[in-house]
Amino acid sequence: MEEQVPIKAILIDADGVIQYAPEDWSLAFARCLGRDDPLAVQKFTTDIYGAETACLSRVGGFDEALHDVLRTWGCTEQKSLVLEAMMSIRKYNEVLELIRAVRASGTRCYIASNQQTQRAAFMSVELGYASMFDGEIYSCNLGAAKPSELYFELALKAAGADAKSTLFIDDRPENVAGARRAGLRSFVYDGRSGADVLKAHLCSFGITVG
């Protein structure tokens, strides 16, 4: 059996792992649309998600894409409210404290997240992630999104890391599967399960903290 090399870097997803939305976006979008029709709300939400998804692998463009969606639905005046909902983020503080401890022990930690430019900038500056992590690897800046192998190849390059000594953490199984195809070690983790569960996972990969 091949001996596993020590973990030197960890790539950590954002939404669902270190942060969460206090309210389902679809509920906020429904208020913005101002209609009671569930099918209309669903389509409106799908259109906004589609606009965001189209911008995950490129710098900029979301502001214009969102404006186009809102114009189609006749509610451009609701743009600020839609953005407010998308930027409404709460942190899993105990998880972030654990990550700080992991970094202090000598293991480099990077955000590895699918984000459009506006939200990535908000997370970096307003949430302070620029100073909490060794680096931020957002899909919009890489030109590729998870779960593609290209994302992980570019992410490893950005982190100056080797796949065999890099651990990836995400709440989505398809993203974890993509990381494994790219040669990274990885596991599925949901921030709602708490810091102790994450710590146990990390210990299983030889990363001990405190």
N, C-alpha and C positions, 0 to 999 in steps of 0.2 A: 504494500500500500504506500502510495506517495506521501511523504511527509508534508504537512501543510506549513507554509511559511507564515510568520507572524503578521498580523494585521497592522499596517502602517497608516492607512487612511480609511476614513469612513465617508461614504456619500449618503446623505440623509434627505429624504423627500420632505416637503413642507406640509401641504394640505393633508390633514388626516394623521400626521405624524408629530409635528411640532406645533401645529396651529389648526384652528377650526373656525368655521363660520357660526356665529351665534344664532343665525336663522337661515333656514333653507332659502336659497336665492329665489326659487320659484315663487315663494310667498311674497317676497319684496317686489319681484317683477310684476306679480298680479296687481299689487297696489299701484304700481306705476302705470300699468295698462288701463286700470280703472274699469274693468269688465268682470261680469260674473260668469261668463261662459268658460267652463273648464277647458274645452277644446282650444279656444282662442288663447287662453293663458298658456297652455301646453305648447302651442305652436310659437307663441311669442318667446317663451323661454328657450325653446329649441333654436330659434333664430339667433338669439343672443349668444347662446353657447356655440353655435356654428360660427358666428363672427369671431368669437374668441379663439376657437380651435384653429381657424385659418391663420391666426397671427401668432401662434405658439412657436413657430419655427422661423420667424423673421423679426427684425428690429422695426418697431413702429407699426402703424397701420390700424391699430385697434380703435383708436378714437374715431377715425373716418368710417371704419366698418360698423361700429356701433351706431353712429349717426345715420348711416344708410338704413339700418334695421329700424330705428325709431322713426325715421321719415316714412318708411313703408307703412308703419303702423299708425302714423299720424300722431305721434307723441314725442316729438323731439324735445319738448320742454321738460321731459322727465329724465333727460340724460344725466344730470347731476345726481338724481336719486338712484338711478341704476348703478352708476359708478360708486356711489356711497355704499350700496349693498355689497358690491364686489370687493370693496376695500375694507369692509367691516370684518376684522380678523381678531380672534382671541388666541392667546398663546397657551400651550400646555407648559406652564412654568416649571413644573417638577421635571419634565422631560428635558427642557433647556438647561436646567441646573445640572442634570446628569451629564449632558453633553459638555458643559463647561468643565466638569470634573474629568471627563475623558480627555479633553484637550490638555488640561493641566498635567495629566499623566504622561503626555507625550505623543498621543495619537492625533493626527490631523483630522479635522472634521469639516466637511463641505456640504452646503445645501445643494441638492441635486433635484431640481423641480421644473415641471412644465409650467411656464408662465408667459403671458404676453408682457410687453415692455412696461406698460403703465403699472401693472400690479407688481412686477419684479422691482421696479424702482421704489414703490411704496414700501414693500417688504424690506428692502435694503436700507432705506433711509429712515422711514417713519417707525418701523418696528425694530430698527437697530441691528439687523442681521449682519451688516457689513463688519461690525465689531465683535459679533458673537461667534463667527465662524472663520476658518482659515481661508475661505473663499466661497463665492456664490456661483453656482453653475446653472444658469437658467437657459431653458430651451431656446428662447427668443434670441439669445446672444450666440448660441452654438450653431443655429441653423438646422437643428434636428430635435425631435421630441421623443420622449419615452413612449413606447417600449422598444423603439428601433435600436438595433445594435450600433448604428452610426452614432446615436446619442451617447452611448456608453464609451465608444472609442474616443469621441471628442472630449467627453467629460474626463476620462483618464488622462488625456493629453493636457487638458486645462489644469488638472490637479498635480500633474507631474508624477502620476502614480502608475503602478503596475497592477494589472488585473488580479493576479494571484494573491497580492498582499492588500487588496482593497475589499472592503465590506460595503454592501449596499442595503439600505433599509427603506421600505416603502409599504404603504397600506394596500396597494393594488397588486394582486397576484400576477397579473399580466406584465407589470413592470419588473417585478422580481424575476419572472421567467426570462424577460429580455436581458436582464443583467447577467443571469446565469449563462445564457447563450453567448454572451460577450466574454465569459470567463471569470466574472466576478463572483465572489461568495456573497450570499444575500439571504434575507429572510423577510417575511411579511410581518408587519407590526402596525397596530392601531393605537394612536396616542391615548384613546379613551381607556385603554387597559392599564395605564399608569407607568410610572418610572421603574417600579420594582420588576415588572415584567420585562421591560426593555433591558434593565441591568442583568437579568438572568440570561436573556438572549446574548448579550455582549460577552458575558462570562463563558458561555458555551463556545465562543470563538476566541477565547484566550484573553479577553479584554477585561481586566479587573479594576474596579474603582472603589476606593475607600474600604 
